[in-house]
Amino acid sequence: MSAYFSTLSDALKQAGIFQPCLVLDRDRLDGNIALVKERLGPGLAVRLVDKSLACLPLLAHIAKALGTNHVMTFHPPISEAVLRTFPDADLLYGKPIPVDAARTTLTTADADWSRVCWLIDTQERLAEYGALATDLGTELRIAFEIDVGLHRGGFADPEALSRALNALLAHKRLRCEGVMAYEAHAPLIPALFGGPAKALAKASARAAAFVACLGPNQRRILNIGGSKTALLHHGGAANEVSMGSAFVLPSDFDTSGLDGFQPAAFIATPMLKVVEPMLPGPPVVTRLLQALGRFPAKGCYLYGGKWMAEPVFPKGMMTNGLLGLSSNQQFMGLPADATARPGDYAFLRPTQSEAVLQQFGSIAVFSGGRIVDRWPALPMA
């Protein structure tokens, strides 16, 4: 592992990057894409999650490799950027958007919103979107959010969905395209309550019961899954699965459903100082805490910090609660025998890709031992 980060360090220096940056290992990314293609259940398409891959060249790279134009979207400004960049993209909202936000978007944003499918989670929202479509004199595509065990919202049972489908008849400008299910809870179910496999099977069966309520022309989008579960679906009622973070594998996604995937995104940042740290106050306090193993005898201060990320290099580098976190100069403890020097790079592995990929302006693309490109990330707003 140290050889890998040494190569990354050399590549950053050769590219003239001496400030915090997000490094994307394109070779590892391609390896993860290959595993998705190999393990994807028959008959399933992949819908790419834009909030977890918030970089248009990154989305384009994965979409081309997988031959998909399906995108799950979550935030109108990002949706608009995706619509403008990918003229054949088909977007499904992964969360319900307040109707007034949808109205503003549809009346002001310059993009083809007919390629967007809005998410409906309640009878009330169905009525709101029906009124919106009438007010604007336009047809809106919708999908229903269904609860298959996560209990985060959506229609709670097939009977509730059937009632919504009956109510839909009164909204002539709304067109139902299908359903969206999410079962992120499944990998977390303990063995005492049946374990992940049983939870996943139960979620899949519940989804099939919801799908049975749909008419033949209402089944274009039968969406289920997320990065942790998408590749565990084989058979069932779904015709597509959603995936995003799995392609770069942040640490929150180290699950059995992604065995063999490699982390492909790292935060790299120079060490500003390498120090024998002292706490404010009498030196005896520092020495006592060091003797008790509560405070390190060696440490460093990073350029930046307080990211949603865990240290991975140098080996043994870790945060210290006594000095806390800082977004300007974060202190990190180092092993006593560490050979780090000011100017060396420290590497952290993001715990999630959502939001983190967007914090550095652009992404340094690493391939074949060097930085080969800079991909602009989408803005946070």
Short mmCIF file of the C-alpha atoms (twelve columns), coordinates in Angstrom:
data_MODEL
# 
_entry.id   MODEL 
# 
loop_
_atom_site.group_PDB 
_atom_site.id 
_atom_site.type_symbol 
_atom_site.label_atom_id 
_atom_site.label_alt_id 
_atom_site.label_comp_id 
_atom_site.label_asym_id 
_atom_site.label_seq_id 
_atom_site.Cartn_x 
_atom_site.Cartn_y 
_atom_site.Cartn_z 
_atom_site.pdbx_PDB_model_num 
ATOM 1   C CA . MET A 1   0.000   0.000   0.000   1 
ATOM 2   C CA . SER A 2   2.843   2.419   0.752   1 
ATOM 3   C CA . ALA A 3   4.214   1.882   -2.765  1 
ATOM 4   C CA . TYR A 4   0.815   2.823   -4.201  1 
ATOM 5   C CA . PHE A 5   0.658   6.102   -2.283  1 
ATOM 6   C CA . SER A 6   4.289   6.819   -3.098  1 
ATOM 7   C CA . THR A 7   3.390   6.556   -6.797  1 
ATOM 8   C CA . LEU A 8   0.399   8.848   -6.254  1 
ATOM 9   C CA . SER A 9   2.646   11.353  -4.480  1 
ATOM 10  C CA . ASP A 10  5.140   11.368  -7.343  1 
ATOM 11  C CA . ALA A 11  2.340   11.849  -9.852  1 
ATOM 12  C CA . LEU A 12  0.936   14.825  -7.927  1 
ATOM 13  C CA . LYS A 13  4.354   16.468  -7.710  1 
ATOM 14  C CA . GLN A 14  4.968   15.970  -11.418 1 
ATOM 15  C CA . ALA A 15  1.571   17.507  -12.149 1 
ATOM 16  C CA . GLY A 16  2.351   20.524  -9.969  1 
ATOM 17  C CA . ILE A 17  -0.479  19.890  -7.512  1 
ATOM 18  C CA . PHE A 18  0.534   21.151  -4.077  1 
ATOM 19  C CA . GLN A 19  -2.787  21.829  -2.393  1 
ATOM 20  C CA . PRO A 20  -5.680  19.634  -1.223  1 
ATOM 21  C CA . CYS A 21  -7.244  17.741  -4.102  1 
ATOM 22  C CA . LEU A 22  -9.453  14.797  -4.906  1 
ATOM 23  C CA . VAL A 23  -7.587  12.082  -6.808  1 
ATOM 24  C CA . LEU A 24  -9.546  9.606   -8.914  1 
ATOM 25  C CA . ASP A 25  -7.754  6.399   -9.887  1 
ATOM 26  C CA . ARG A 26  -9.233  5.768   -13.337 1 
ATOM 27  C CA . ASP A 27  -7.653  2.326   -13.621 1 
ATOM 28  C CA . ARG A 28  -9.312  1.202   -10.382 1 
ATOM 29  C CA . LEU A 29  -12.545 2.833   -11.524 1 
ATOM 30  C CA . ASP A 30  -12.444 0.790   -14.725 1 
ATOM 31  C CA . GLY A 31  -11.835 -2.345  -12.684 1 
ATOM 32  C CA . ASN A 32  -14.925 -1.592  -10.611 1 
ATOM 33  C CA . ILE A 33  -16.969 -0.955  -13.757 1 
ATOM 34  C CA . ALA A 34  -15.847 -4.341  -15.103 1 
ATOM 35  C CA . LEU A 35  -17.069 -6.018  -11.901 1 
ATOM 36  C CA . VAL A 36  -20.467 -4.330  -12.251 1 
ATOM 37  C CA . LYS A 37  -20.793 -5.625  -15.827 1 
ATOM 38  C CA . GLU A 38  -19.748 -9.101  -14.713 1 
ATOM 39  C CA . ARG A 39  -22.091 -9.348  -11.703 1 
ATOM 40  C CA . LEU A 40  -25.145 -7.391  -12.836 1 
ATOM 41  C CA . GLY A 41  -28.263 -9.536  -12.802 1 
ATOM 42  C CA . PRO A 42  -29.685 -10.542 -16.200 1 
ATOM 43  C CA . GLY A 43  -32.254 -8.148  -17.588 1 
ATOM 44  C CA . LEU A 44  -31.205 -5.291  -15.291 1 
ATOM 45  C CA . ALA A 45  -30.060 -1.867  -16.442 1 
ATOM 46  C CA . VAL A 46  -27.947 0.463   -14.287 1 
ATOM 47  C CA . ARG A 47  -29.254 3.899   -13.349 1 
ATOM 48  C CA . LEU A 48  -26.298 6.114   -12.356 1 
ATOM 49  C CA . VAL A 49  -26.744 8.217   -9.216  1 
ATOM 50  C CA . ASP A 50  -25.604 11.743  -10.030 1 
ATOM 51  C CA . LYS A 51  -25.319 12.999  -6.437  1 
ATOM 52  C CA . SER A 52  -22.690 10.312  -5.744  1 
ATOM 53  C CA . LEU A 53  -20.835 10.890  -9.027  1 
ATOM 54  C CA . ALA A 54  -21.204 14.663  -9.256  1 
ATOM 55  C CA . CYS A 55  -18.783 15.198  -12.129 1 
ATOM 56  C CA . LEU A 56  -20.015 15.210  -15.710 1 
ATOM 57  C CA . PRO A 57  -16.896 13.589  -17.259 1 
ATOM 58  C CA . LEU A 58  -17.063 10.883  -14.578 1 
ATOM 59  C CA . LEU A 59  -20.727 10.219  -15.341 1 
ATOM 60  C CA . ALA A 60  -19.941 10.156  -19.051 1 
ATOM 61  C CA . HIS A 61  -17.056 7.710   -18.564 1 
ATOM 62  C CA . ILE A 62  -19.172 5.238   -16.592 1 
ATOM 63  C CA . ALA A 63  -22.269 5.646   -18.774 1 
ATOM 64  C CA . LYS A 64  -20.284 4.908   -21.922 1 
ATOM 65  C CA . ALA A 65  -18.647 1.836   -20.383 1 
ATOM 66  C CA . LEU A 66  -21.987 0.432   -19.231 1 
ATOM 67  C CA . GLY A 67  -24.015 1.562   -22.226 1 
ATOM 68  C CA . THR A 68  -26.617 3.287   -20.066 1 
ATOM 69  C CA . ASN A 69  -28.416 6.600   -20.368 1 
ATOM 70  C CA . HIS A 70  -30.390 6.214   -17.116 1 
ATOM 71  C CA . VAL A 71  -29.619 8.700   -14.334 1 
ATOM 72  C CA . MET A 72  -31.073 9.047   -10.852 1 
ATOM 73  C CA . THR A 73  -31.065 12.709  -9.894  1 
ATOM 74  C CA . PHE A 74  -31.724 14.604  -6.662  1 
ATOM 75  C CA . HIS A 75  -31.179 18.359  -7.066  1 
ATOM 76  C CA . PRO A 76  -32.584 20.541  -9.882  1 
ATOM 77  C CA . PRO A 77  -29.348 22.458  -10.659 1 
ATOM 78  C CA . ILE A 78  -27.495 19.167  -11.120 1 
ATOM 79  C CA . SER A 79  -30.434 17.726  -13.043 1 
ATOM 80  C CA . GLU A 80  -30.244 20.670  -15.432 1 
ATOM 81  C CA . ALA A 81  -26.506 20.181  -15.969 1 
ATOM 82  C CA . VAL A 82  -27.056 16.491  -16.728 1 
ATOM 83  C CA . LEU A 83  -29.914 17.242  -19.133 1 
ATOM 84  C CA . ARG A 84  -27.806 19.772  -21.024 1 
ATOM 85  C CA . THR A 85  -24.741 17.534  -21.238 1 
ATOM 86  C CA . PHE A 86  -26.432 14.246  -22.147 1 
ATOM 87  C CA . PRO A 87  -29.132 14.815  -24.799 1 
ATOM 88  C CA . ASP A 88  -30.458 11.263  -24.482 1 
ATOM 89  C CA . ALA A 89  -30.344 11.000  -20.669 1 
ATOM 90  C CA . ASP A 90  -33.453 9.696   -18.912 1 
ATOM 91  C CA . LEU A 91  -33.719 11.104  -15.384 1 
ATOM 92  C CA . LEU A 92  -35.625 9.735   -12.401 1 
ATOM 93  C CA . TYR A 93  -35.823 11.741  -9.199  1 
ATOM 94  C CA . GLY A 94  -34.608 9.756   -6.213  1 
ATOM 95  C CA . LYS A 95  -36.474 11.895  -3.710  1 
ATOM 96  C CA . PRO A 96  -39.696 13.903  -3.835  1 
ATOM 97  C CA . ILE A 97  -39.146 17.562  -4.680  1 
ATOM 98  C CA . PRO A 98  -41.398 20.238  -3.122  1 
ATOM 99  C CA . VAL A 99  -43.959 21.194  -5.732  1 
ATOM 100 C CA . ASP A 100 -43.001 24.880  -5.594  1 
ATOM 101 C CA . ALA A 101 -39.384 23.958  -6.316  1 
ATOM 102 C CA . ALA A 102 -40.568 21.866  -9.262  1 
ATOM 103 C CA . ARG A 103 -42.714 24.765  -10.494 1 
ATOM 104 C CA . THR A 104 -39.770 27.178  -10.360 1 
ATOM 105 C CA . THR A 105 -37.539 24.690  -12.115 1 
ATOM 106 C CA . LEU A 106 -40.015 23.949  -14.878 1 
ATOM 107 C CA . THR A 107 -40.707 27.638  -15.546 1 
ATOM 108 C CA . THR A 108 -37.165 29.006  -15.360 1 
ATOM 109 C CA . ALA A 109 -34.601 26.299  -16.127 1 
ATOM 110 C CA . ASP A 110 -33.408 26.031  -19.709 1 
ATOM 111 C CA . ALA A 111 -33.444 22.285  -20.378 1 
ATOM 112 C CA . ASP A 112 -35.664 19.516  -21.724 1 
ATOM 113 C CA . TRP A 113 -37.576 18.551  -18.575 1 
ATOM 114 C CA . SER A 114 -39.765 16.119  -20.499 1 
ATOM 115 C CA . ARG A 115 -36.908 13.651  -19.940 1 
ATOM 116 C CA . VAL A 116 -37.415 13.851  -16.162 1 
ATOM 117 C CA . CYS A 117 -39.610 11.554  -14.096 1 
ATOM 118 C CA . TRP A 118 -40.744 13.125  -10.818 1 
ATOM 119 C CA . LEU A 119 -41.156 11.092  -7.636  1 
ATOM 120 C CA . ILE A 120 -44.503 10.900  -5.839  1 
ATOM 121 C CA . ASP A 121 -44.569 9.620   -2.266  1 
ATOM 122 C CA . THR A 122 -48.061 10.574  -0.989  1 
ATOM 123 C CA . GLN A 123 -51.604 11.195  -2.197  1 
ATOM 124 C CA . GLU A 124 -51.127 14.875  -1.282  1 
ATOM 125 C CA . ARG A 125 -48.064 15.220  -3.495  1 
ATOM 126 C CA . LEU A 126 -49.886 13.453  -6.315  1 
ATOM 127 C CA . ALA A 127 -52.618 16.079  -6.139  1 
ATOM 128 C CA . GLU A 128 -50.049 18.893  -6.008  1 
ATOM 129 C CA . TYR A 129 -48.236 17.649  -9.096  1 
ATOM 130 C CA . GLY A 130 -51.542 17.071  -10.868 1 
ATOM 131 C CA . ALA A 131 -52.465 20.702  -10.241 1 
ATOM 132 C CA . LEU A 132 -48.993 21.832  -11.344 1 
ATOM 133 C CA . ALA A 133 -49.289 19.972  -14.645 1 
ATOM 134 C CA . THR A 134 -52.700 21.541  -15.241 1 
ATOM 135 C CA . ASP A 135 -51.468 25.034  -14.368 1 
ATOM 136 C CA . LEU A 136 -48.498 24.734  -16.728 1 
ATOM 137 C CA . GLY A 137 -50.482 23.000  -19.449 1 
ATOM 138 C CA . THR A 138 -47.877 20.270  -19.745 1 
ATOM 139 C CA . GLU A 139 -47.595 16.543  -19.224 1 
ATOM 140 C CA . LEU A 140 -45.437 15.368  -16.324 1 
ATOM 141 C CA . ARG A 141 -43.942 11.921  -15.953 1 
ATOM 142 C CA . ILE A 142 -44.129 10.459  -12.455 1 
ATOM 143 C CA . ALA A 143 -43.047 7.371   -10.551 1 
ATOM 144 C CA . PHE A 144 -44.282 6.265   -7.156  1 
ATOM 145 C CA . GLU A 145 -41.950 5.800   -4.208  1 
ATOM 146 C CA . ILE A 146 -42.740 2.515   -2.482  1 
ATOM 147 C CA . ASP A 147 -41.666 1.361   0.975   1 
ATOM 148 C CA . VAL A 148 -40.092 -2.110  0.871   1 
ATOM 149 C CA . GLY A 149 -38.776 -2.060  4.433   1 
ATOM 150 C CA . LEU A 150 -36.605 1.023   4.870   1 
ATOM 151 C CA . HIS A 151 -39.588 3.014   6.241   1 
ATOM 152 C CA . ARG A 152 -38.226 6.339   5.024   1 
ATOM 153 C CA . GLY A 153 -41.468 7.271   3.309   1 
ATOM 154 C CA . GLY A 154 -43.385 6.398   0.194   1 
ATOM 155 C CA . PHE A 155 -46.482 4.248   -0.158  1 
ATOM 156 C CA . ALA A 156 -46.566 1.797   2.718   1 
ATOM 157 C CA . ASP A 157 -48.341 -1.126  1.051   1 
ATOM 158 C CA . PRO A 158 -49.778 -2.197  -2.312  1 
ATOM 159 C CA . GLU A 159 -53.270 -1.175  -1.228  1 
ATOM 160 C CA . ALA A 160 -52.088 2.412   -0.685  1 
ATOM 161 C CA . LEU A 161 -50.472 2.399   -4.120  1 
ATOM 162 C CA . SER A 162 -53.684 1.079   -5.688  1 
ATOM 163 C CA . ARG A 163 -55.613 3.964   -4.143  1 
ATOM 164 C CA . ALA A 164 -53.062 6.421   -5.569  1 
ATOM 165 C CA . LEU A 165 -53.363 4.814   -9.008  1 
ATOM 166 C CA . ASN A 166 -57.132 5.248   -8.843  1 
ATOM 167 C CA . ALA A 167 -56.667 8.894   -7.856  1 
ATOM 168 C CA . LEU A 168 -54.255 9.305   -10.769 1 
ATOM 169 C CA . LEU A 169 -57.180 8.873   -13.197 1 
ATOM 170 C CA . ALA A 170 -58.358 12.366  -12.271 1 
ATOM 171 C CA . HIS A 171 -55.016 13.916  -13.244 1 
ATOM 172 C CA . LYS A 172 -55.025 13.700  -17.016 1 
ATOM 173 C CA . ARG A 173 -51.646 15.399  -17.458 1 
ATOM 174 C CA . LEU A 174 -49.724 12.999  -15.186 1 
ATOM 175 C CA . ARG A 175 -48.284 9.816   -16.675 1 
ATOM 176 C CA . CYS A 176 -47.183 6.998   -14.384 1 
ATOM 177 C CA . GLU A 177 -43.977 5.335   -15.540 1 
ATOM 178 C CA . GLY A 178 -43.407 2.972   -12.634 1 
ATOM 179 C CA . VAL A 179 -42.059 2.730   -9.098  1 
ATOM 180 C CA . MET A 180 -38.876 3.327   -7.142  1 
ATOM 181 C CA . ALA A 181 -37.855 1.158   -4.190  1 
ATOM 182 C CA . TYR A 182 -34.834 1.488   -1.918  1 
ATOM 183 C CA . GLU A 183 -33.666 -1.208  0.490   1 
ATOM 184 C CA . ALA A 184 -30.548 0.311   2.062   1 
ATOM 185 C CA . HIS A 185 -31.572 -1.266  5.355   1 
ATOM 186 C CA . ALA A 186 -31.073 -4.831  4.109   1 
ATOM 187 C CA . PRO A 187 -27.275 -5.130  4.619   1 
ATOM 188 C CA . LEU A 188 -27.681 -3.883  8.210   1 
ATOM 189 C CA . ILE A 189 -30.234 -6.408  9.435   1 
ATOM 190 C CA . PRO A 190 -28.630 -8.592  12.154  1 
ATOM 191 C CA . ALA A 191 -28.797 -12.374 12.039  1 
ATOM 192 C CA . LEU A 192 -31.138 -12.310 15.018  1 
ATOM 193 C CA . PHE A 193 -33.793 -10.832 12.722  1 
ATOM 194 C CA . GLY A 194 -33.013 -12.960 9.682   1 
ATOM 195 C CA . GLY A 195 -29.889 -11.293 8.342   1 
ATOM 196 C CA . PRO A 196 -29.252 -9.352  5.120   1 
ATOM 197 C CA . ALA A 197 -30.167 -12.116 2.663   1 
ATOM 198 C CA . LYS A 198 -33.620 -12.602 4.143   1 
ATOM 199 C CA . ALA A 199 -34.191 -8.833  4.321   1 
ATOM 200 C CA . LEU A 200 -33.214 -8.437  0.679   1 
ATOM 201 C CA . ALA A 201 -35.499 -11.273 -0.398  1 
ATOM 202 C CA . LYS A 202 -38.351 -9.758  1.591   1 
ATOM 203 C CA . ALA A 203 -37.778 -6.340  0.021   1 
ATOM 204 C CA . SER A 204 -37.749 -7.864  -3.454  1 
ATOM 205 C CA . ALA A 205 -40.983 -9.724  -2.773  1 
ATOM 206 C CA . ARG A 206 -42.622 -6.560  -1.453  1 
ATOM 207 C CA . ALA A 207 -41.521 -4.684  -4.580  1 
ATOM 208 C CA . ALA A 208 -43.121 -7.375  -6.762  1 
ATOM 209 C CA . ALA A 209 -46.409 -6.960  -4.885  1 
ATOM 210 C CA . PHE A 210 -46.357 -3.229  -5.618  1 
ATOM 211 C CA . VAL A 211 -45.484 -3.791  -9.282  1 
ATOM 212 C CA . ALA A 212 -48.481 -6.110  -9.600  1 
ATOM 213 C CA . CYS A 213 -50.703 -3.066  -8.991  1 
ATOM 214 C CA . LEU A 214 -49.402 -1.278  -12.069 1 
ATOM 215 C CA . GLY A 215 -50.992 -1.431  -15.474 1 
ATOM 216 C CA . PRO A 216 -49.037 -2.834  -18.452 1 
ATOM 217 C CA . ASN A 217 -48.191 0.684   -19.673 1 
ATOM 218 C CA . GLN A 218 -47.020 1.816   -16.222 1 
ATOM 219 C CA . ARG A 219 -43.964 -0.420  -15.899 1 
ATOM 220 C CA . ARG A 220 -41.218 1.316   -17.854 1 
ATOM 221 C CA . ILE A 221 -39.289 2.136   -14.660 1 
ATOM 222 C CA . LEU A 222 -39.168 -0.622  -12.033 1 
ATOM 223 C CA . ASN A 223 -36.280 0.642   -9.948  1 
ATOM 224 C CA . ILE A 224 -34.703 -0.917  -6.886  1 
ATOM 225 C CA . GLY A 225 -31.390 -1.039  -5.103  1 
ATOM 226 C CA . GLY A 226 -28.443 1.132   -4.253  1 
ATOM 227 C CA . SER A 227 -24.708 0.566   -4.441  1 
ATOM 228 C CA . LYS A 228 -24.670 -1.866  -1.504  1 
ATOM 229 C CA . THR A 229 -27.444 -4.084  -2.853  1 
ATOM 230 C CA . ALA A 230 -27.705 -3.585  -6.618  1 
ATOM 231 C CA . LEU A 231 -25.504 -6.532  -7.563  1 
ATOM 232 C CA . LEU A 232 -27.333 -8.870  -5.178  1 
ATOM 233 C CA . HIS A 233 -30.544 -8.735  -7.225  1 
ATOM 234 C CA . HIS A 234 -31.029 -11.671 -9.586  1 
ATOM 235 C CA . GLY A 235 -34.562 -12.117 -10.787 1 
ATOM 236 C CA . GLY A 236 -37.522 -10.349 -9.245  1 
ATOM 237 C CA . ALA A 237 -39.783 -7.647  -10.601 1 
ATOM 238 C CA . ALA A 238 -37.209 -4.876  -11.119 1 
ATOM 239 C CA . ASN A 239 -35.833 -3.931  -14.512 1 
ATOM 240 C CA . GLU A 240 -33.145 -1.539  -13.263 1 
ATOM 241 C CA . VAL A 241 -30.910 -0.896  -10.254 1 
ATOM 242 C CA . SER A 242 -29.365 2.345   -9.029  1 
ATOM 243 C CA . MET A 243 -25.622 2.626   -8.431  1 
ATOM 244 C CA . GLY A 244 -23.282 5.503   -7.687  1 
ATOM 245 C CA . SER A 245 -20.788 5.323   -4.851  1 
ATOM 246 C CA . ALA A 246 -19.777 1.734   -5.636  1 
ATOM 247 C CA . PHE A 247 -17.784 2.889   -8.640  1 
ATOM 248 C CA . VAL A 248 -15.314 4.794   -6.435  1 
ATOM 249 C CA . LEU A 249 -15.926 2.786   -3.221  1 
ATOM 250 C CA . PRO A 250 -15.747 5.206   -0.281  1 
ATOM 251 C CA . SER A 251 -15.287 3.462   3.057   1 
ATOM 252 C CA . ASP A 252 -18.973 3.454   4.021   1 
ATOM 253 C CA . PHE A 253 -19.465 1.024   1.143   1 
ATOM 254 C CA . ASP A 254 -17.106 -1.703  2.314   1 
ATOM 255 C CA . THR A 255 -19.817 -4.365  2.248   1 
ATOM 256 C CA . SER A 256 -20.009 -7.975  1.135   1 
ATOM 257 C CA . GLY A 257 -22.117 -6.968  -1.857  1 
ATOM 258 C CA . LEU A 258 -19.074 -5.136  -3.244  1 
ATOM 259 C CA . ASP A 259 -16.346 -7.710  -2.528  1 
ATOM 260 C CA . GLY A 260 -13.418 -7.237  -4.894  1 
ATOM 261 C CA . PHE A 261 -14.112 -3.562  -5.582  1 
ATOM 262 C CA . GLN A 262 -11.212 -1.189  -4.935  1 
ATOM 263 C CA . PRO A 263 -11.200 2.338   -3.499  1 
ATOM 264 C CA . ALA A 264 -10.733 4.674   -6.437  1 
ATOM 265 C CA . ALA A 265 -11.006 8.113   -4.827  1 
ATOM 266 C CA . PHE A 266 -8.670  9.692   -2.284  1 
ATOM 267 C CA . ILE A 267 -8.139  13.116  -0.796  1 
ATOM 268 C CA . ALA A 268 -4.490  14.106  -1.089  1 
ATOM 269 C CA . THR A 269 -3.105  17.031  0.876   1 
ATOM 270 C CA . PRO A 270 0.384   18.274  1.775   1 
ATOM 271 C CA . MET A 271 1.652   18.167  5.330   1 
ATOM 272 C CA . LEU A 272 2.422   21.732  6.369   1 
ATOM 273 C CA . LYS A 273 4.336   20.839  9.522   1 
ATOM 274 C CA . VAL A 274 5.745   17.722  11.153  1 
ATOM 275 C CA . VAL A 275 6.045   18.302  14.886  1 
ATOM 276 C CA . GLU A 276 6.637   16.900  18.338  1 
ATOM 277 C CA . PRO A 277 3.233   18.110  19.502  1 
ATOM 278 C CA . MET A 278 2.522   19.937  22.713  1 
ATOM 279 C CA . LEU A 279 -0.843  20.746  24.205  1 
ATOM 280 C CA . PRO A 280 -1.484  24.248  25.535  1 
ATOM 281 C CA . GLY A 281 -0.700  24.514  29.220  1 
ATOM 282 C CA . PRO A 282 1.976   22.952  31.434  1 
ATOM 283 C CA . PRO A 283 4.296   20.532  29.530  1 
ATOM 284 C CA . VAL A 284 3.784   17.939  32.260  1 
ATOM 285 C CA . VAL A 285 0.186   17.473  31.067  1 
ATOM 286 C CA . THR A 286 1.354   16.619  27.550  1 
ATOM 287 C CA . ARG A 287 3.985   14.197  28.880  1 
ATOM 288 C CA . LEU A 288 1.454   12.483  31.135  1 
ATOM 289 C CA . LEU A 289 -1.070  12.042  28.349  1 
ATOM 290 C CA . GLN A 290 1.636   10.710  26.048  1 
ATOM 291 C CA . ALA A 291 2.688   8.202   28.706  1 
ATOM 292 C CA . LEU A 292 -0.942  7.083   28.962  1 
ATOM 293 C CA . GLY A 293 -1.206  6.727   25.174  1 
ATOM 294 C CA . ARG A 294 -3.783  9.495   24.913  1 
ATOM 295 C CA . PHE A 295 -1.658  11.914  22.923  1 
ATOM 296 C CA . PRO A 296 0.967   11.165  20.251  1 
ATOM 297 C CA . ALA A 297 4.665   11.896  20.517  1 
ATOM 298 C CA . LYS A 298 4.744   12.859  16.846  1 
ATOM 299 C CA . GLY A 299 2.260   14.561  14.602  1 
ATOM 300 C CA . CYS A 300 1.634   16.761  11.617  1 
ATOM 301 C CA . TYR A 301 -0.611  19.582  10.502  1 
ATOM 302 C CA . LEU A 302 -2.395  19.163  7.180   1 
ATOM 303 C CA . TYR A 303 -3.199  21.703  4.512   1 
ATOM 304 C CA . GLY A 304 -6.961  21.854  5.154   1 
ATOM 305 C CA . GLY A 305 -9.007  19.193  6.892   1 
ATOM 306 C CA . LYS A 306 -12.315 18.288  8.506   1 
ATOM 307 C CA . TRP A 307 -13.359 16.270  5.486   1 
ATOM 308 C CA . MET A 308 -15.736 13.298  5.513   1 
ATOM 309 C CA . ALA A 309 -12.762 10.995  5.178   1 
ATOM 310 C CA . GLU A 310 -10.535 8.629   7.138   1 
ATOM 311 C CA . PRO A 311 -6.702  8.734   7.079   1 
ATOM 312 C CA . VAL A 312 -5.015  5.931   5.159   1 
ATOM 313 C CA . PHE A 313 -1.415  7.147   4.603   1 
ATOM 314 C CA . PRO A 314 1.096   7.517   6.166   1 
ATOM 315 C CA . LYS A 315 0.300   4.274   7.947   1 
ATOM 316 C CA . GLY A 316 -0.804  4.907   11.515  1 
ATOM 317 C CA . MET A 317 -1.838  8.524   10.938  1 
ATOM 318 C CA . MET A 318 -4.968  9.356   12.917  1 
ATOM 319 C CA . THR A 319 -7.043  12.185  14.280  1 
ATOM 320 C CA . ASN A 320 -6.723  13.169  17.936  1 
ATOM 321 C CA . GLY A 321 -9.698  14.275  19.977  1 
ATOM 322 C CA . LEU A 322 -7.647  16.444  22.319  1 
ATOM 323 C CA . LEU A 323 -6.828  18.881  19.540  1 
ATOM 324 C CA . GLY A 324 -9.981  18.242  17.522  1 
ATOM 325 C CA . LEU A 325 -10.629 18.876  13.852  1 
ATOM 326 C CA . SER A 326 -9.862  21.940  11.769  1 
ATOM 327 C CA . SER A 327 -10.809 22.857  8.221   1 
ATOM 328 C CA . ASN A 328 -7.709  25.042  7.987   1 
ATOM 329 C CA . GLN A 329 -4.813  23.119  9.612   1 
ATOM 330 C CA . GLN A 330 -5.934  19.749  10.912  1 
ATOM 331 C CA . PHE A 331 -3.666  18.037  13.416  1 
ATOM 332 C CA . MET A 332 -3.000  14.344  12.856  1 
ATOM 333 C CA . GLY A 333 -1.111  12.026  15.134  1 
ATOM 334 C CA . LEU A 334 1.736   9.999   13.632  1 
ATOM 335 C CA . PRO A 335 3.584   6.906   14.862  1 
ATOM 336 C CA . ALA A 336 6.761   7.717   16.763  1 
ATOM 337 C CA . ASP A 337 8.909   6.150   14.022  1 
ATOM 338 C CA . ALA A 338 7.195   7.987   11.149  1 
ATOM 339 C CA . THR A 339 9.616   9.465   8.601   1 
ATOM 340 C CA . ALA A 340 7.212   12.047  7.158   1 
ATOM 341 C CA . ARG A 341 8.502   15.514  6.339   1 
ATOM 342 C CA . PRO A 342 6.810   18.838  5.578   1 
ATOM 343 C CA . GLY A 343 5.672   18.817  1.964   1 
ATOM 344 C CA . ASP A 344 4.935   15.096  1.919   1 
ATOM 345 C CA . TYR A 345 1.396   14.146  0.971   1 
ATOM 346 C CA . ALA A 346 -1.099  12.674  3.366   1 
ATOM 347 C CA . PHE A 347 -3.959  10.626  1.926   1 
ATOM 348 C CA . LEU A 348 -7.465  10.171  3.264   1 
ATOM 349 C CA . ARG A 349 -10.185 7.909   1.962   1 
ATOM 350 C CA . PRO A 350 -13.634 9.515   1.724   1 
ATOM 351 C CA . THR A 351 -16.349 7.877   3.777   1 
ATOM 352 C CA . GLN A 352 -18.823 8.816   1.038   1 
ATOM 353 C CA . SER A 353 -18.562 10.200  -2.469  1 
ATOM 354 C CA . GLU A 354 -21.686 12.339  -2.214  1 
ATOM 355 C CA . ALA A 355 -20.629 15.971  -1.648  1 
ATOM 356 C CA . VAL A 356 -16.966 15.039  -1.095  1 
ATOM 357 C CA . LEU A 357 -16.200 14.827  -4.828  1 
ATOM 358 C CA . GLN A 358 -17.476 18.392  -5.188  1 
ATOM 359 C CA . GLN A 359 -15.311 20.015  -2.508  1 
ATOM 360 C CA . PHE A 360 -12.153 20.538  -4.542  1 
ATOM 361 C CA . GLY A 361 -13.303 22.227  -7.743  1 
ATOM 362 C CA . SER A 362 -11.801 19.626  -10.033 1 
ATOM 363 C CA . ILE A 363 -10.732 16.017  -9.790  1 
ATOM 364 C CA . ALA A 364 -7.172  14.915  -10.592 1 
ATOM 365 C CA . VAL A 365 -7.462  11.820  -12.780 1 
ATOM 366 C CA . PHE A 366 -4.677  9.276   -12.140 1 
ATOM 367 C CA . SER A 367 -3.901  6.519   -14.645 1 
ATOM 368 C CA . GLY A 368 -0.794  4.606   -15.631 1 
ATOM 369 C CA . GLY A 369 1.265   6.180   -12.859 1 
ATOM 370 C CA . ARG A 370 0.564   9.825   -13.684 1 
ATOM 371 C CA . ILE A 371 -2.086  12.530  -13.561 1 
ATOM 372 C CA . VAL A 372 -3.618  12.449  -17.033 1 
ATOM 373 C CA . ASP A 373 -6.532  14.893  -16.758 1 
ATOM 374 C CA . ARG A 374 -8.514  17.258  -14.551 1 
ATOM 375 C CA . TRP A 375 -12.265 16.672  -14.492 1 
ATOM 376 C CA . PRO A 376 -14.410 19.577  -13.229 1 
ATOM 377 C CA . ALA A 377 -16.811 18.609  -10.474 1 
ATOM 378 C CA . LEU A 378 -20.344 19.935  -10.445 1 
ATOM 379 C CA . PRO A 379 -20.854 22.893  -8.081  1 
ATOM 380 C CA . MET A 380 -22.466 22.271  -4.709  1 
ATOM 381 C CA . ALA A 381 -25.261 24.805  -5.295  1 
# 
